[in-house]
Amino acid sequence: MKKVTFGGKRPTNAGTPEASIDNWVLTQSPERPREQMKRFTIDVPVSLHKRVKSQCAMQNLVMADVIRELLEKRFPAPVEQAGASGEGAVVNTTNRKHDSTTANKHDAAESRG
């Protein structure tokens, strides 16, 4: 039986799919743990629901994501700042205090419009 040989160098491991997969895994940063979700049920007028749903559909958006974004903008998380020594954290709640006059103005504006 005749022996058949192929010329050239043998391919290195760098070009194999397994090597590129290994490199990809090594370069990925670990995912941050996702915060646990909590269901938030609200009642809205049918007309508002239709407007939100149709706009989201036209823009290829997910309604829940849009509403989450609106809630995050309206109720931002407190800003944490490191203390002078770098230990502990100071939570800035300046913008988070409830002001009844502002809330009443907001409620009155909503009831008018």
PDB file as gemmi writes it, atoms N, CA and C in Angstrom:
CRYST1    1.000    1.000    1.000  90.00  90.00  90.00 P 1                      
ATOM      1  N   MET A   1       0.831  -1.158   0.000  1.00  0.00           N  
ATOM      2  CA  MET A   1       0.000   0.000   0.000  1.00  0.00           C  
ATOM      3  C   MET A   1       0.888   1.237   0.000  1.00  0.00           C  
ATOM      4  N   LYS A   2       0.478   2.218  -0.770  1.00  0.00           N  
ATOM      5  CA  LYS A   2       1.260   3.429  -0.922  1.00  0.00           C  
ATOM      6  C   LYS A   2       0.909   4.424   0.177  1.00  0.00           C  
ATOM      7  N   LYS A   3       1.930   5.062   0.765  1.00  0.00           N  
ATOM      8  CA  LYS A   3       1.724   6.052   1.812  1.00  0.00           C  
ATOM      9  C   LYS A   3       1.539   7.422   1.168  1.00  0.00           C  
ATOM     10  N   VAL A   4       0.479   8.119   1.550  1.00  0.00           N  
ATOM     11  CA  VAL A   4       0.193   9.447   1.002  1.00  0.00           C  
ATOM     12  C   VAL A   4       0.556  10.483   2.050  1.00  0.00           C  
ATOM     13  N   THR A   5       1.323  11.488   1.643  1.00  0.00           N  
ATOM     14  CA  THR A   5       1.695  12.572   2.560  1.00  0.00           C  
ATOM     15  C   THR A   5       1.202  13.897   2.001  1.00  0.00           C  
ATOM     16  N   PHE A   6       0.953  14.805   2.889  1.00  0.00           N  
ATOM     17  CA  PHE A   6       0.515  16.144   2.512  1.00  0.00           C  
ATOM     18  C   PHE A   6       1.625  17.117   2.855  1.00  0.00           C  
ATOM     19  N   GLY A   7       1.887  18.061   1.981  1.00  0.00           N  
ATOM     20  CA  GLY A   7       2.936  19.040   2.218  1.00  0.00           C  
ATOM     21  C   GLY A   7       2.452  20.172   3.111  1.00  0.00           C  
ATOM     22  N   GLY A   8       3.385  20.944   3.594  1.00  0.00           N  
ATOM     23  CA  GLY A   8       3.043  22.109   4.403  1.00  0.00           C  
ATOM     24  C   GLY A   8       3.058  21.813   5.883  1.00  0.00           C  
ATOM     25  N   LYS A   9       2.852  22.866   6.642  1.00  0.00           N  
ATOM     26  CA  LYS A   9       2.852  22.730   8.100  1.00  0.00           C  
ATOM     27  C   LYS A   9       1.497  22.253   8.595  1.00  0.00           C  
ATOM     28  N   ARG A  10       1.520  21.643   9.733  1.00  0.00           N  
ATOM     29  CA  ARG A  10       0.275  21.267  10.383  1.00  0.00           C  
ATOM     30  C   ARG A  10      -0.367  22.531  10.949  1.00  0.00           C  
ATOM     31  N   PRO A  11      -1.649  22.626  10.918  1.00  0.00           N  
ATOM     32  CA  PRO A  11      -2.295  23.827  11.460  1.00  0.00           C  
ATOM     33  C   PRO A  11      -2.081  23.923  12.968  1.00  0.00           C  
ATOM     34  N   THR A  12      -1.923  25.154  13.430  1.00  0.00           N  
ATOM     35  CA  THR A  12      -1.756  25.360  14.872  1.00  0.00           C  
ATOM     36  C   THR A  12      -3.113  25.326  15.544  1.00  0.00           C  
ATOM     37  N   ASN A  13      -3.100  25.250  16.832  1.00  0.00           N  
ATOM     38  CA  ASN A  13      -4.327  25.185  17.607  1.00  0.00           C  
ATOM     39  C   ASN A  13      -5.092  26.508  17.575  1.00  0.00           C  
ATOM     40  N   ALA A  14      -4.417  27.642  17.243  1.00  0.00           N  
ATOM     41  CA  ALA A  14      -5.054  28.959  17.268  1.00  0.00           C  
ATOM     42  C   ALA A  14      -6.179  29.082  16.255  1.00  0.00           C  
ATOM     43  N   GLY A  15      -6.120  28.327  15.180  1.00  0.00           N  
ATOM     44  CA  GLY A  15      -7.126  28.454  14.138  1.00  0.00           C  
ATOM     45  C   GLY A  15      -8.320  27.546  14.324  1.00  0.00           C  
ATOM     46  N   THR A  16      -8.316  26.699  15.315  1.00  0.00           N  
ATOM     47  CA  THR A  16      -9.415  25.760  15.492  1.00  0.00           C  
ATOM     48  C   THR A  16     -10.585  26.443  16.178  1.00  0.00           C  
ATOM     49  N   PRO A  17     -11.787  25.973  15.913  1.00  0.00           N  
ATOM     50  CA  PRO A  17     -12.955  26.570  16.577  1.00  0.00           C  
ATOM     51  C   PRO A  17     -12.872  26.471  18.102  1.00  0.00           C  
ATOM     52  N   GLU A  18     -12.315  25.369  18.597  1.00  0.00           N  
ATOM     53  CA  GLU A  18     -12.214  25.211  20.046  1.00  0.00           C  
ATOM     54  C   GLU A  18     -11.331  26.293  20.657  1.00  0.00           C  
ATOM     55  N   ALA A  19     -10.234  26.627  19.975  1.00  0.00           N  
ATOM     56  CA  ALA A  19      -9.324  27.652  20.490  1.00  0.00           C  
ATOM     57  C   ALA A  19      -9.997  29.015  20.499  1.00  0.00           C  
ATOM     58  N   SER A  20     -10.750  29.337  19.453  1.00  0.00           N  
ATOM     59  CA  SER A  20     -11.410  30.643  19.432  1.00  0.00           C  
ATOM     60  C   SER A  20     -12.507  30.709  20.488  1.00  0.00           C  
ATOM     61  N   ILE A  21     -13.168  29.599  20.749  1.00  0.00           N  
ATOM     62  CA  ILE A  21     -14.170  29.564  21.816  1.00  0.00           C  
ATOM     63  C   ILE A  21     -13.497  29.780  23.162  1.00  0.00           C  
ATOM     64  N   ASP A  22     -12.376  29.100  23.386  1.00  0.00           N  
ATOM     65  CA  ASP A  22     -11.645  29.273  24.644  1.00  0.00           C  
ATOM     66  C   ASP A  22     -11.193  30.714  24.823  1.00  0.00           C  
ATOM     67  N   ASN A  23     -10.677  31.331  23.752  1.00  0.00           N  
ATOM     68  CA  ASN A  23     -10.248  32.728  23.836  1.00  0.00           C  
ATOM     69  C   ASN A  23     -11.420  33.645  24.152  1.00  0.00           C  
ATOM     70  N   TRP A  24     -12.573  33.389  23.550  1.00  0.00           N  
ATOM     71  CA  TRP A  24     -13.752  34.208  23.799  1.00  0.00           C  
ATOM     72  C   TRP A  24     -14.170  34.118  25.266  1.00  0.00           C  
ATOM     73  N   VAL A  25     -14.175  32.905  25.798  1.00  0.00           N  
ATOM     74  CA  VAL A  25     -14.561  32.710  27.195  1.00  0.00           C  
ATOM     75  C   VAL A  25     -13.596  33.440  28.121  1.00  0.00           C  
ATOM     76  N   LEU A  26     -12.307  33.372  27.824  1.00  0.00           N  
ATOM     77  CA  LEU A  26     -11.313  34.017  28.676  1.00  0.00           C  
ATOM     78  C   LEU A  26     -11.412  35.534  28.636  1.00  0.00           C  
ATOM     79  N   THR A  27     -11.849  36.111  27.515  1.00  0.00           N  
ATOM     80  CA  THR A  27     -11.914  37.569  27.403  1.00  0.00           C  
ATOM     81  C   THR A  27     -13.212  38.154  27.935  1.00  0.00           C  
ATOM     82  N   GLN A  28     -14.200  37.339  28.193  1.00  0.00           N  
ATOM     83  CA  GLN A  28     -15.474  37.851  28.688  1.00  0.00           C  
ATOM     84  C   GLN A  28     -15.377  38.173  30.172  1.00  0.00           C  
ATOM     85  N   SER A  29     -15.958  39.315  30.544  1.00  0.00           N  
ATOM     86  CA  SER A  29     -15.980  39.660  31.965  1.00  0.00           C  
ATOM     87  C   SER A  29     -17.149  38.922  32.607  1.00  0.00           C  
ATOM     88  N   PRO A  30     -17.016  38.594  33.868  1.00  0.00           N  
ATOM     89  CA  PRO A  30     -18.117  37.884  34.518  1.00  0.00           C  
ATOM     90  C   PRO A  30     -19.354  38.782  34.590  1.00  0.00           C  
ATOM     91  N   GLU A  31     -20.514  38.185  34.392  1.00  0.00           N  
ATOM     92  CA  GLU A  31     -21.755  38.948  34.436  1.00  0.00           C  
ATOM     93  C   GLU A  31     -22.080  39.334  35.869  1.00  0.00           C  
ATOM     94  N   ARG A  32     -22.603  40.556  35.997  1.00  0.00           N  
ATOM     95  CA  ARG A  32     -23.054  40.983  37.319  1.00  0.00           C  
ATOM     96  C   ARG A  32     -24.336  40.230  37.645  1.00  0.00           C  
ATOM     97  N   PRO A  33     -24.513  39.876  38.894  1.00  0.00           N  
ATOM     98  CA  PRO A  33     -25.760  39.199  39.243  1.00  0.00           C  
ATOM     99  C   PRO A  33     -26.938  40.147  39.023  1.00  0.00           C  
ATOM    100  N   ARG A  34     -27.987  39.647  38.413  1.00  0.00           N  
ATOM    101  CA  ARG A  34     -29.165  40.471  38.150  1.00  0.00           C  
ATOM    102  C   ARG A  34     -29.972  40.642  39.418  1.00  0.00           C  
ATOM    103  N   GLU A  35     -30.499  41.829  39.583  1.00  0.00           N  
ATOM    104  CA  GLU A  35     -31.338  42.102  40.744  1.00  0.00           C  
ATOM    105  C   GLU A  35     -32.639  41.319  40.602  1.00  0.00           C  
ATOM    106  N   GLN A  36     -33.129  40.812  41.719  1.00  0.00           N  
ATOM    107  CA  GLN A  36     -34.373  40.054  41.711  1.00  0.00           C  
ATOM    108  C   GLN A  36     -35.516  40.970  41.288  1.00  0.00           C  
ATOM    109  N   MET A  37     -36.427  40.465  40.484  1.00  0.00           N  
ATOM    110  CA  MET A  37     -37.543  41.259  39.986  1.00  0.00           C  
ATOM    111  C   MET A  37     -38.758  41.096  40.894  1.00  0.00           C  
ATOM    112  N   LYS A  38     -39.582  42.133  40.935  1.00  0.00           N  
ATOM    113  CA  LYS A  38     -40.814  42.135  41.711  1.00  0.00           C  
ATOM    114  C   LYS A  38     -41.932  42.618  40.798  1.00  0.00           C  
ATOM    115  N   ARG A  39     -43.044  41.912  40.758  1.00  0.00           N  
ATOM    116  CA  ARG A  39     -44.167  42.296  39.901  1.00  0.00           C  
ATOM    117  C   ARG A  39     -44.817  43.561  40.444  1.00  0.00           C  
ATOM    118  N   PHE A  40     -45.180  44.472  39.531  1.00  0.00           N  
ATOM    119  CA  PHE A  40     -45.755  45.765  39.882  1.00  0.00           C  
ATOM    120  C   PHE A  40     -47.021  45.926  39.044  1.00  0.00           C  
ATOM    121  N   THR A  41     -48.183  45.713  39.642  1.00  0.00           N  
ATOM    122  CA  THR A  41     -49.437  45.758  38.908  1.00  0.00           C  
ATOM    123  C   THR A  41     -50.110  47.107  39.123  1.00  0.00           C  
ATOM    124  N   ILE A  42     -50.450  47.783  38.024  1.00  0.00           N  
ATOM    125  CA  ILE A  42     -51.148  49.063  38.124  1.00  0.00           C  
ATOM    126  C   ILE A  42     -52.338  49.054  37.175  1.00  0.00           C  
ATOM    127  N   ASP A  43     -53.313  49.887  37.488  1.00  0.00           N  
ATOM    128  CA  ASP A  43     -54.463  50.061  36.611  1.00  0.00           C  
ATOM    129  C   ASP A  43     -54.283  51.363  35.843  1.00  0.00           C  
ATOM    130  N   VAL A  44     -54.427  51.301  34.536  1.00  0.00           N  
ATOM    131  CA  VAL A  44     -54.337  52.491  33.690  1.00  0.00           C  
ATOM    132  C   VAL A  44     -55.564  52.525  32.785  1.00  0.00           C  
ATOM    133  N   PRO A  45     -55.951  53.713  32.353  1.00  0.00           N  
ATOM    134  CA  PRO A  45     -57.085  53.793  31.423  1.00  0.00           C  
ATOM    135  C   PRO A  45     -56.779  53.041  30.127  1.00  0.00           C  
ATOM    136  N   VAL A  46     -57.812  52.505  29.525  1.00  0.00           N  
ATOM    137  CA  VAL A  46     -57.652  51.744  28.286  1.00  0.00           C  
ATOM    138  C   VAL A  46     -56.985  52.604  27.220  1.00  0.00           C  
ATOM    139  N   SER A  47     -57.351  53.882  27.152  1.00  0.00           N  
ATOM    140  CA  SER A  47     -56.780  54.760  26.122  1.00  0.00           C  
ATOM    141  C   SER A  47     -55.268  54.909  26.298  1.00  0.00           C  
ATOM    142  N   LEU A  48     -54.799  55.037  27.540  1.00  0.00           N  
ATOM    143  CA  LEU A  48     -53.360  55.146  27.797  1.00  0.00           C  
ATOM    144  C   LEU A  48     -52.658  53.843  27.430  1.00  0.00           C  
ATOM    145  N   HIS A  49     -53.260  52.728  27.817  1.00  0.00           N  
ATOM    146  CA  HIS A  49     -52.680  51.424  27.500  1.00  0.00           C  
ATOM    147  C   HIS A  49     -52.536  51.254  25.986  1.00  0.00           C  
ATOM    148  N   LYS A  50     -53.564  51.643  25.243  1.00  0.00           N  
ATOM    149  CA  LYS A  50     -53.511  51.520  23.781  1.00  0.00           C  
ATOM    150  C   LYS A  50     -52.411  52.398  23.195  1.00  0.00           C  
ATOM    151  N   ARG A  51     -52.274  53.635  23.715  1.00  0.00           N  
ATOM    152  CA  ARG A  51     -51.238  54.536  23.199  1.00  0.00           C  
ATOM    153  C   ARG A  51     -49.851  53.973  23.457  1.00  0.00           C  
ATOM    154  N   VAL A  52     -49.623  53.516  24.682  1.00  0.00           N  
ATOM    155  CA  VAL A  52     -48.304  52.974  25.030  1.00  0.00           C  
ATOM    156  C   VAL A  52     -48.017  51.730  24.197  1.00  0.00           C  
ATOM    157  N   LYS A  53     -48.989  50.834  24.130  1.00  0.00           N  
ATOM    158  CA  LYS A  53     -48.785  49.580  23.404  1.00  0.00           C  
ATOM    159  C   LYS A  53     -48.536  49.828  21.920  1.00  0.00           C  
ATOM    160  N   SER A  54     -49.312  50.726  21.308  1.00  0.00           N  
ATOM    161  CA  SER A  54     -49.131  50.964  19.871  1.00  0.00           C  
ATOM    162  C   SER A  54     -47.806  51.663  19.586  1.00  0.00           C  
ATOM    163  N   GLN A  55     -47.418  52.632  20.418  1.00  0.00           N  
ATOM    164  CA  GLN A  55     -46.135  53.310  20.213  1.00  0.00           C  
ATOM    165  C   GLN A  55     -44.971  52.333  20.384  1.00  0.00           C  
ATOM    166  N   CYS A  56     -45.059  51.480  21.385  1.00  0.00           N  
ATOM    167  CA  CYS A  56     -43.997  50.484  21.601  1.00  0.00           C  
ATOM    168  C   CYS A  56     -43.919  49.521  20.421  1.00  0.00           C  
ATOM    169  N   ALA A  57     -45.068  49.107  19.911  1.00  0.00           N  
ATOM    170  CA  ALA A  57     -45.078  48.186  18.770  1.00  0.00           C  
ATOM    171  C   ALA A  57     -44.475  48.848  17.538  1.00  0.00           C  
ATOM    172  N   MET A  58     -44.817  50.123  17.296  1.00  0.00           N  
ATOM    173  CA  MET A  58     -44.284  50.821  16.120  1.00  0.00           C  
ATOM    174  C   MET A  58     -42.776  51.030  16.224  1.00  0.00           C  
ATOM    175  N   GLN A  59     -42.272  51.181  17.451  1.00  0.00           N  
ATOM    176  CA  GLN A  59     -40.844  51.420  17.652  1.00  0.00           C  
ATOM    177  C   GLN A  59     -40.088  50.138  17.985  1.00  0.00           C  
ATOM    178  N   ASN A  60     -40.797  49.003  17.927  1.00  0.00           N  
ATOM    179  CA  ASN A  60     -40.203  47.699  18.219  1.00  0.00           C  
ATOM    180  C   ASN A  60     -39.579  47.671  19.615  1.00  0.00           C  
ATOM    181  N   LEU A  61     -40.327  48.189  20.599  1.00  0.00           N  
ATOM    182  CA  LEU A  61     -39.877  48.223  21.987  1.00  0.00           C  
ATOM    183  C   LEU A  61     -40.756  47.317  22.831  1.00  0.00           C  
ATOM    184  N   VAL A  62     -40.233  46.906  23.972  1.00  0.00           N  
ATOM    185  CA  VAL A  62     -40.990  46.093  24.919  1.00  0.00           C  
ATOM    186  C   VAL A  62     -41.627  47.040  25.935  1.00  0.00           C  
ATOM    187  N   MET A  63     -42.944  46.938  26.102  1.00  0.00           N  
ATOM    188  CA  MET A  63     -43.659  47.847  27.007  1.00  0.00           C  
ATOM    189  C   MET A  63     -43.056  47.861  28.404  1.00  0.00           C  
ATOM    190  N   ALA A  64     -42.768  46.710  28.949  1.00  0.00           N  
ATOM    191  CA  ALA A  64     -42.238  46.633  30.316  1.00  0.00           C  
ATOM    192  C   ALA A  64     -40.914  47.379  30.430  1.00  0.00           C  
ATOM    193  N   ASP A  65     -40.056  47.274  29.407  1.00  0.00           N  
ATOM    194  CA  ASP A  65     -38.772  47.980  29.436  1.00  0.00           C  
ATOM    195  C   ASP A  65     -38.975  49.486  29.405  1.00  0.00           C  
ATOM    196  N   VAL A  66     -39.917  49.953  28.596  1.00  0.00           N  
ATOM    197  CA  VAL A  66     -40.196  51.390  28.500  1.00  0.00           C  
ATOM    198  C   VAL A  66     -40.719  51.915  29.832  1.00  0.00           C  
ATOM    199  N   ILE A  67     -41.632  51.183  30.444  1.00  0.00           N  
ATOM    200  CA  ILE A  67     -42.209  51.629  31.717  1.00  0.00           C  
ATOM    201  C   ILE A  67     -41.160  51.578  32.822  1.00  0.00           C  
ATOM    202  N   ARG A  68     -40.292  50.545  32.823  1.00  0.00           N  
ATOM    203  CA  ARG A  68     -39.195  50.497  33.796  1.00  0.00           C  
ATOM    204  C   ARG A  68     -38.301  51.724  33.658  1.00  0.00           C  
ATOM    205  N   GLU A  69     -37.982  52.086  32.410  1.00  0.00           N  
ATOM    206  CA  GLU A  69     -37.125  53.250  32.158  1.00  0.00           C  
ATOM    207  C   GLU A  69     -37.786  54.531  32.677  1.00  0.00           C  
ATOM    208  N   LEU A  70     -39.091  54.684  32.432  1.00  0.00           N  
ATOM    209  CA  LEU A  70     -39.807  55.863  32.938  1.00  0.00           C  
ATOM    210  C   LEU A  70     -39.780  55.912  34.463  1.00  0.00           C  
ATOM    211  N   LEU A  71     -39.992  54.763  35.103  1.00  0.00           N  
ATOM    212  CA  LEU A  71     -39.963  54.718  36.568  1.00  0.00           C  
ATOM    213  C   LEU A  71     -38.572  55.029  37.104  1.00  0.00           C  
ATOM    214  N   GLU A  72     -37.529  54.532  36.437  1.00  0.00           N  
ATOM    215  CA  GLU A  72     -36.151  54.823  36.863  1.00  0.00           C  
ATOM    216  C   GLU A  72     -35.849  56.314  36.759  1.00  0.00           C  
ATOM    217  N   LYS A  73     -36.343  56.960  35.693  1.00  0.00           N  
ATOM    218  CA  LYS A  73     -36.120  58.401  35.538  1.00  0.00           C  
ATOM    219  C   LYS A  73     -36.865  59.190  36.606  1.00  0.00           C  
ATOM    220  N   ARG A  74     -38.086  58.786  36.912  1.00  0.00           N  
ATOM    221  CA  ARG A  74     -38.912  59.502  37.892  1.00  0.00           C  
ATOM    222  C   ARG A  74     -38.455  59.237  39.318  1.00  0.00           C  
ATOM    223  N   PHE A  75     -37.976  58.035  39.579  1.00  0.00           N  
ATOM    224  CA  PHE A  75     -37.544  57.640  40.920  1.00  0.00           C  
ATOM    225  C   PHE A  75     -36.122  57.095  40.863  1.00  0.00           C  
ATOM    226  N   PRO A  76     -35.115  57.962  40.682  1.00  0.00           N  
ATOM    227  CA  PRO A  76     -33.730  57.477  40.564  1.00  0.00           C  
ATOM    228  C   PRO A  76     -33.239  56.870  41.870  1.00  0.00           C  
ATOM    229  N   ALA A  77     -32.316  55.927  41.748  1.00  0.00           N  
ATOM    230  CA  ALA A  77     -31.707  55.301  42.924  1.00  0.00           C  
ATOM    231  C   ALA A  77     -30.843  56.337  43.629  1.00  0.00           C  
ATOM    232  N   PRO A  78     -30.725  56.250  44.956  1.00  0.00           N  
ATOM    233  CA  PRO A  78     -29.857  57.186  45.676  1.00  0.00           C  
ATOM    234  C   PRO A  78     -28.414  57.033  45.220  1.00  0.00           C  
ATOM    235  N   VAL A  79     -27.708  58.143  45.179  1.00  0.00           N  
ATOM    236  CA  VAL A  79     -26.313  58.142  44.754  1.00  0.00           C  
ATOM    237  C   VAL A  79     -25.450  57.840  45.961  1.00  0.00           C  
ATOM    238  N   GLU A  80     -24.612  56.789  45.842  1.00  0.00           N  
ATOM    239  CA  GLU A  80     -23.712  56.434  46.938  1.00  0.00           C  
ATOM    240  C   GLU A  80     -22.366  57.082  46.699  1.00  0.00           C  
ATOM    241  N   GLN A  81     -21.815  57.693  47.755  1.00  0.00           N  
ATOM    242  CA  GLN A  81     -20.513  58.332  47.666  1.00  0.00           C  
ATOM    243  C   GLN A  81     -19.629  57.734  48.740  1.00  0.00           C  
ATOM    244  N   ALA A  82     -18.377  57.432  48.394  1.00  0.00           N  
ATOM    245  CA  ALA A  82     -17.433  56.881  49.369  1.00  0.00           C  
ATOM    246  C   ALA A  82     -17.078  57.962  50.375  1.00  0.00           C  
ATOM    247  N   GLY A  83     -16.905  57.570  51.631  1.00  0.00           N  
ATOM    248  CA  GLY A  83     -16.501  58.512  52.672  1.00  0.00           C  
ATOM    249  C   GLY A  83     -15.069  58.968  52.462  1.00  0.00           C  
ATOM    250  N   ALA A  84     -14.623  59.929  53.253  1.00  0.00           N  
ATOM    251  CA  ALA A  84     -13.275  60.482  53.104  1.00  0.00           C  
ATOM    252  C   ALA A  84     -12.214  59.403  53.280  1.00  0.00           C  
ATOM    253  N   SER A  85     -12.449  58.460  54.183  1.00  0.00           N  
ATOM    254  CA  SER A  85     -11.466  57.410  54.418  1.00  0.00           C  
ATOM    255  C   SER A  85     -11.611  56.265  53.424  1.00  0.00           C  
ATOM    256  N   GLY A  86     -12.663  56.329  52.604  1.00  0.00           N  
ATOM    257  CA  GLY A  86     -12.879  55.261  51.636  1.00  0.00           C  
ATOM    258  C   GLY A  86     -13.698  54.127  52.220  1.00  0.00           C  
ATOM    259  N   GLU A  87     -13.993  54.208  53.513  1.00  0.00           N  
ATOM    260  CA  GLU A  87     -14.778  53.163  54.149  1.00  0.00           C  
ATOM    261  C   GLU A  87     -16.228  53.613  54.250  1.00  0.00           C  
ATOM    262  N   GLY A  88     -17.120  52.677  54.122  1.00  0.00           N  
ATOM    263  CA  GLY A  88     -18.530  52.993  54.241  1.00  0.00           C  
ATOM    264  C   GLY A  88     -19.015  53.785  53.047  1.00  0.00           C  
ATOM    265  N   ALA A  89     -20.258  54.179  53.103  1.00  0.00           N  
ATOM    266  CA  ALA A  89     -20.818  54.971  52.017  1.00  0.00           C  
ATOM    267  C   ALA A  89     -21.820  55.950  52.592  1.00  0.00           C  
ATOM    268  N   VAL A  90     -21.855  57.116  51.999  1.00  0.00           N  
ATOM    269  CA  VAL A  90     -22.822  58.130  52.373  1.00  0.00           C  
ATOM    270  C   VAL A  90     -23.865  58.159  51.274  1.00  0.00           C  
ATOM    271  N   VAL A  91     -25.125  58.059  51.648  1.00  0.00           N  
ATOM    272  CA  VAL A  91     -26.188  58.048  50.658  1.00  0.00           C  
ATOM    273  C   VAL A  91     -26.771  59.443  50.557  1.00  0.00           C  
ATOM    274  N   ASN A  92     -26.737  60.005  49.344  1.00  0.00           N  
ATOM    275  CA  ASN A  92     -27.282  61.329  49.105  1.00  0.00           C  
ATOM    276  C   ASN A  92     -28.767  61.191  48.805  1.00  0.00           C  
ATOM    277  N   THR A  93     -29.609  61.692  49.706  1.00  0.00           N  
ATOM    278  CA  THR A  93     -31.055  61.598  49.507  1.00  0.00           C  
ATOM    279  C   THR A  93     -31.677  62.976  49.319  1.00  0.00           C  
ATOM    280  N   THR A  94     -30.877  63.962  48.955  1.00  0.00           N  
ATOM    281  CA  THR A  94     -31.366  65.329  48.816  1.00  0.00           C  
ATOM    282  C   THR A  94     -32.565  65.407  47.887  1.00  0.00           C  
ATOM    283  N   ASN A  95     -32.491  64.764  46.741  1.00  0.00           N  
ATOM    284  CA  ASN A  95     -33.574  64.832  45.766  1.00  0.00           C  
ATOM    285  C   ASN A  95     -34.681  63.830  46.050  1.00  0.00           C  
ATOM    286  N   ARG A  96     -34.558  63.054  47.090  1.00  0.00           N  
ATOM    287  CA  ARG A  96     -35.512  61.988  47.341  1.00  0.00           C  
ATOM    288  C   ARG A  96     -36.491  62.325  48.452  1.00  0.00           C  
ATOM    289  N   LYS A  97     -36.319  63.481  49.110  1.00  0.00           N  
ATOM    290  CA  LYS A  97     -37.229  63.837  50.197  1.00  0.00           C  
ATOM    291  C   LYS A  97     -38.596  64.176  49.635  1.00  0.00           C  
ATOM    292  N   HIS A  98     -39.624  63.799  50.367  1.00  0.00           N  
ATOM    293  CA  HIS A  98     -40.988  64.066  49.939  1.00  0.00           C  
ATOM    294  C   HIS A  98     -41.348  65.494  50.316  1.00  0.00           C  
ATOM    295  N   ASP A  99     -41.789  66.261  49.344  1.00  0.00           N  
ATOM    296  CA  ASP A  99     -42.230  67.626  49.566  1.00  0.00           C  
ATOM    297  C   ASP A  99     -43.720  67.654  49.264  1.00  0.00           C  
ATOM    298  N   SER A 100     -44.535  67.821  50.284  1.00  0.00           N  
ATOM    299  CA  SER A 100     -45.978  67.722  50.085  1.00  0.00           C  
ATOM    300  C   SER A 100     -46.503  68.804  49.157  1.00  0.00           C  
ATOM    301  N   THR A 101     -45.893  69.995  49.142  1.00  0.00           N  
ATOM    302  CA  THR A 101     -46.378  71.040  48.239  1.00  0.00           C  
ATOM    303  C   THR A 101     -46.111  70.668  46.790  1.00  0.00           C  
ATOM    304  N   THR A 102     -44.944  70.108  46.522  1.00  0.00           N  
ATOM    305  CA  THR A 102     -44.629  69.678  45.159  1.00  0.00           C  
ATOM    306  C   THR A 102     -45.537  68.526  44.756  1.00  0.00           C  
ATOM    307  N   ALA A 103     -45.757  67.588  45.669  1.00  0.00           N  
ATOM    308  CA  ALA A 103     -46.616  66.444  45.366  1.00  0.00           C  
ATOM    309  C   ALA A 103     -48.038  66.911  45.094  1.00  0.00           C  
ATOM    310  N   ASN A 104     -48.527  67.860  45.882  1.00  0.00           N  
ATOM    311  CA  ASN A 104     -49.885  68.358  45.670  1.00  0.00           C  
ATOM    312  C   ASN A 104     -50.005  69.086  44.335  1.00  0.00           C  
ATOM    313  N   LYS A 105     -48.985  69.865  43.955  1.00  0.00           N  
ATOM    314  CA  LYS A 105     -49.000  70.542  42.656  1.00  0.00           C  
ATOM    315  C   LYS A 105     -49.008  69.515  41.534  1.00  0.00           C  
ATOM    316  N   HIS A 106     -48.212  68.459  41.704  1.00  0.00           N  
ATOM    317  CA  HIS A 106     -48.140  67.408  40.689  1.00  0.00           C  
ATOM    318  C   HIS A 106     -49.492  66.709  40.558  1.00  0.00           C  
ATOM    319  N   ASP A 107     -50.109  66.375  41.701  1.00  0.00           N  
ATOM    320  CA  ASP A 107     -51.406  65.704  41.679  1.00  0.00           C  
ATOM    321  C   ASP A 107     -52.472  66.590  41.046  1.00  0.00           C  
ATOM    322  N   ALA A 108     -52.439  67.898  41.360  1.00  0.00           N  
ATOM    323  CA  ALA A 108     -53.420  68.821  40.801  1.00  0.00           C  
ATOM    324  C   ALA A 108     -53.250  68.934  39.290  1.00  0.00           C  
ATOM    325  N   ALA A 109     -52.006  68.975  38.831  1.00  0.00           N  
ATOM    326  CA  ALA A 109     -51.741  69.067  37.392  1.00  0.00           C  
ATOM    327  C   ALA A 109     -52.228  67.816  36.676  1.00  0.00           C  
ATOM    328  N   GLU A 110     -52.061  66.664  37.312  1.00  0.00           N  
ATOM    329  CA  GLU A 110     -52.515  65.411  36.695  1.00  0.00           C  
ATOM    330  C   GLU A 110     -54.031  65.362  36.605  1.00  0.00           C  
ATOM    331  N   SER A 111     -54.718  65.867  37.631  1.00  0.00           N  
ATOM    332  CA  SER A 111     -56.172  65.792  37.623  1.00  0.00           C  
ATOM    333  C   SER A 111     -56.771  66.753  36.598  1.00  0.00           C  
ATOM    334  N   ARG A 112     -56.062  67.855  36.292  1.00  0.00           N  
ATOM    335  CA  ARG A 112     -56.544  68.800  35.280  1.00  0.00           C  
ATOM    336  C   ARG A 112     -56.336  68.264  33.869  1.00  0.00           C  
ATOM    337  N   GLY A 113     -55.224  67.538  33.654  1.00  0.00           N  
ATOM    338  CA  GLY A 113     -54.882  67.138  32.282  1.00  0.00           C  
ATOM    339  C   GLY A 113     -54.976  65.718  32.102  1.00  0.00           C  
TER     340      GLY A 113                                                      
END                                                                             
